[in-house]
Amino acid sequence: MQELNNEINLQQSVTYQASQALNCCVDEEHGKGSLEEAEAERLLLITTEKRTLLMDDLNKLKSEGPQRKNKTGLLSQSEFVPSKESVTLSKIRLPLKADFACSTVQKPDAASYSFLFILKAGAKSIVATPLASTATSLNGDALMFSTTYTLKDVSNDFEISIEVYSLVQKKDPSVPDKKKKAYKSKAITPKQFLTSITTKSTLHSSVMASLGSLHAVCTRNFILVGSYTLSLSSVGNTKFAVDKINYDVKERELLGYLFQEKVPFLSLLEGHIRLKIKCPLNSSVEEKGFLTIFEDVSGFGTWHQKWYILSGNCISYWTYPDDKKRKNPIGRINLANCTSHQIEPANREFCTRCNTFELITVRPQREDDR
């Protein structure tokens, strides 16, 4: 609990620092609408999310106590526990709507749109991608993110939450017009002189008021525009539909129930996330021995004894043990293509032989399939 409290206090201090930087951004001369302001907003978002997850862990620890970990340890000794592996996410792409992507290219000075991903797997495994703006990171109609996220020692029931946030920084269109007028009119009338003095005094007072409130904590301006939860069933896919949006109470009332579980038509996103997910099997388990396999020979089922070797995620088999030294295996079974959730003795109604188990695998469709 002390470690969690120390980490929460650290994130709180970072929140104050980010808020101080944002409170200084009062106009364009002081960083309003700049990349520095967007980076401060990003830092504020990350620290807020980390602190929220740490607070949740602290509340769970207070309510459940240390007995929860002891119970899970006792269960793991008596029950079968699968091996833990690593999961790697890379080549993240965020497709945007085509008309929006074209409009940002044609009118780059209208507003600045920044996006980022936050990848979560608990309070200790949270990673945020760098900012990607439509002005610098747009490749076609999609934003590219070069961040690689690796989660080690995960179980087969892992869940990785992917959240997409956006920030809009609108530019003041009157600023360039004022500068142009200042260059055109060199002569200053008394009325213009009084107006300029009033404007400068108002701007100075607003800056001083903002500097006086440096210790105030800012609310984040990044908006959650979509999320998705990856699991073991996601391995092998590269395209994922953004199917969860978190709305406020007022937004829920305005949108209704039809748009609370998918990207609304007003969103800037195309509706999908593209990424590459890898879950390599690094198991060092190796077993060998004779097994009897059921084979279909000319329409008749027969049982043949073979020499099997389980190594990594592949089961290879030969006719005799010595054949392994001089012959290629007769066949291989890739357990990565196995759809059986759990391997256990088959029901006697399915097969009368004792200690029989079934492996169900899938493969791509072939032209000669009937």
N, C-alpha and C positions, 0 to 999 in steps of 0.2 A: 504493500500500500504506500510506503514511503517513496518508492521509486516512481509510482504513478503520480503522486502528488508533486514530486520534483519536476516530472516531465510536464505536468499541467501548468505549473508556475512558469516554466521555461516558455511554453507556447503562449502563455498570457503576456509575457514580456515582449515576445516577438510581435504579438498583436498590437501592443501599444506603440512599438517602433513603426510598424506599417501605417498605423493610424496617424502618427505624427507627420509622416511623409505625405499622406493624402491630404491632411488638413492644410498643408502648405500650397497645394495645387488649387489656387483660387481663380486664375485666369491663364490665358495662353502664355503670358510672359513668365508665369511662375509654374509652368509645367502642365497646365490643364490640357488634356487631350493628347499628351505626349506618350512615348513608349515607356518613359520612367513611371508615369502614373499607372499605366497598365501593369507594369511589373510589380508595383506596390499593391495593386488590387489582387494580383495573383498570389503574392505572399500572404495577404490578409485572408484570402480564401483557403489556402493550404493550412495555415495555422488554426483557423476556425474549425476546419474539418478534423484535423488531428486532435484538437482539444475536445471536440464532441465525442470522438471515439474513445479517448482516454477517460472521459467522464463516465461513459457507458460501462467500460471495463471496471472502473472503480466502484460504481454502484452495484454491479454484479458481484464483485468480490465482497462488498459489504453485506449484501443480502444472502449470498450462498455460502460464503466463507471458504476456507481452504479445504473443507471436506469434499468439495466437488472434484478437485484434482485427484484426491486419494481414491474416490469411487471409480473414476475412469481408469486409474492405474490397476485397480483390482479386476475390473472387467477385461482389460487387455490381457491379463495373465491367463484367464480361463477361457477366453474366446479367441477365435481366429482373427488375426490382425493383418491386413494386406500390407505389402511393402510400401514405403513412402518414396516418392520420386519428385522431380522438379518440373515446373511449368514455365514456359518462356513465351512472352508475347512480343511481337515485333511487327514492323512495317504497317503501322496504323494509318489508315486513311479515312477521312471524313468527307463523304460526297455531299455537295451542296446542290440546291436547286439550280438548274441551268440558267434560268432567267435572272436569278439573283447574282450568280457568278458573273454573268455578262454585264449587269448593271454596275457592279463594283469595279470592273475593268474600265468601263466607259466613263464613270464618274468617281474617280478615286478620291477627290477632295470633299465629297459630300459627307462621308462618315468613315470611321475606322472600325472594322469588325475583327475582334480577336477571339480565338477559341483555344481551349485546352482540355485535356483528358485527366481525370483523377482515377487511378487504379487502386482499389482497396481490397485487402484481405485481412482485416483486423487493424487495430491501432498501430501495431509495430510493422505493418507491411502496407504502407501507403506511399504512392509515387505519383507525382504530377509531371506531365509533359511540359516542355517549354511552350511559350505562347506562339501560336501560328495565326498570322493575320492574313486577310484577303489581299493585302497589298504586296506581301513578300513571299508567302508560302503557298500560293494558289497554283496548282498544277492541273490545267484543264478546268474541270468543275469540282475538284476535290482538294482538300488540304492534306499535306503530308506531315507526318510526325515520325521523327527518327529515334524516339525513345524505345529502349528494349527493357522489358520488365521481366525479371526472373524470380519466381517463388520456389524456394527449396523445401524439401522434406514435407510435402503435402500428401494427405491421404486421398483415397479415391472419392471421397465426398466433398472435395474442395469447392469453394465458390469464390470467384473474383468479381467484384462489382466494378463496372466501368461507367463513369459518369462524364457527360459532356457539358461544359459550361461555355457561355458566350458573354462577351462584353462589347457594348456599343459605345463609341466615343464620337459624339457629333461635334462638328466644327462650327464655329460661329461665322455665318456668311457675311456679317456686317463688318468684320475686322478688315478685310482687304479693301472694302469700299471706303472705309474711313481713311485708310492710308492713301488711296488714290485721290480722294478729295483734298487731303492735306497737301499733296504735291501740286494739285491744280491751283488752289487758292493760296497765293503767297501773302496777300494783304489780309490782315486780321482786323475785323471790326470790333468795337467795344462789346457788342452782344456776344460775338464768338469768343472773345477773351474771357468774359464772365462764365460762359458755358464750359470752356476748357478748365477753368479753375474749379468749378463745381464738380465736374467729372473726375478730375484728379483727386479732389478731397474725398469724394465718395469712394473711389477706388482705394485710396490710402486707408480710409476708415474700415473698409471691408477686409483689406489685408491684415490690418492690425487686429480686428476682431477674430479673424481666423487664426492668427498667431497666438492670440490669447487663449484659444480653445484647443491647443495642441494636445493636451492630455485627454481630450474626449476620444472615445473609441468609435471608429467609423463602422457603419454597416456596409457589408460587401455589396458591390454592384454587379458581380458576376451572377448570371442567372443559369440555373440548371435547365437545359433544353432537352435532355434525353439520357437514358441509362440502360444498361443491359447487364445481366449476371451470367458469367461463364461458369461452366461445370465440366465434368468429365465427358458428358455427351456432346460438348462443343468441339472436342478435338476432331480435326479433319475438316472442319468447315472454315470458310474464310469470310463469309458474309452473314451479318447478324442484324436482325430488325430491331430498331430502337422502339421498344414496346412499353416503356414506363416513363411517365412524365410526372414530376411532383409539382402540384399546383397549390396556391394559397386558397383560402376559403372563398374569396371574392372571385378568383379566376375559375374555380370549380362551378360557382353559380352561373357565371357568364357562359362558359363553354358547354356545360351540361355533361351528362354521363357518357355521351358518344365519343368525346375526345380526351377522356381521362386515362386511357390505357394505350394510346398510340400518339404518334407525332401529328399535331393538328395541321390543317392545310395552310395556316398562316406561318408555320415554322420555316426557318431558312434551311433546315436540313432536308436532304433527299429522303431520309427515313431509314438508312442502313449505316452500319459501321463495318469497315473492312479491315481485317488484321490477320496475321499469321500466328497460330498457336501451336506450340510444340510441347509434347509430353513424352520425352524419350524414356525408355525403360532401362535403368542402370542396375538391374538386379544381378547379384553375384551368385544366385542360387543355381545349382547344377545337380540334376538327378539323372540316374540311368538305371535301366532294368528292362525285363521282358514284360510286354503287354500283349493282350489278344485283341485284335481289331476286327470289326465286322466289315466285310467287303461284299460288294455286289459283283458277281462273276457270271456273265451271260444270263442275267435275270434271276440267278439263284444267290441267296445269301449264305456266305460261308464265314467262318472264324479262322483267322490266321495269326500265329504268334510271331511278333517282330521284336527287334531290339531297339528300344527307344532311349533318346537322350534329350532331356529338357535343359536348355541353356539360354538364359536371357528370356526373350519373348517368343522363342521358336522351339518346336518339338520336331526333331528329325528322327527317322527310323530306317533301319537296315534289316536284312534277313538274319544275319548272325553278327555277334559282337566284333569279330575280326574283320568284317567287311568295311568297317569304318576307316581302317587304315589305308585301304586300297580302292575303295569304291565311293562314288557319290551316294548320298542317301536316296532311298527309293521315293521318299516323299517328305514334305515339310508341312507343318501346321503352324501358321502365324497366329499367335494368341492375340495380337493387336486387332485381328479381324474377327475375333470371337465375340459373339453377342450374348453369350450366357453370362448372367449377372453373377452367379455363384455355381461352382462345380461341386456336385455332391452325388452320392449313390443314387442311381435311377430307381424309380418305383418298380416293384416286382410285376405290376401289371404291364409296364412298358417293356421289361426284359426280365426273363426268369433267371438269368445268370446272376450270381452274387457279385458284389463289388463292381458293378458296371456303371460307368458314367458317360455322359453324352456331351460332346463339344459341338456347338452350332456356330459356324463361321459364314461370312458373307464375302463375295468377290464381285468385281465389275462384270457387267453383262457382256457376253460374247455373241458373235454372229451365229454360231452353230447351236445356240441354246434354243430349245423348243418351248 
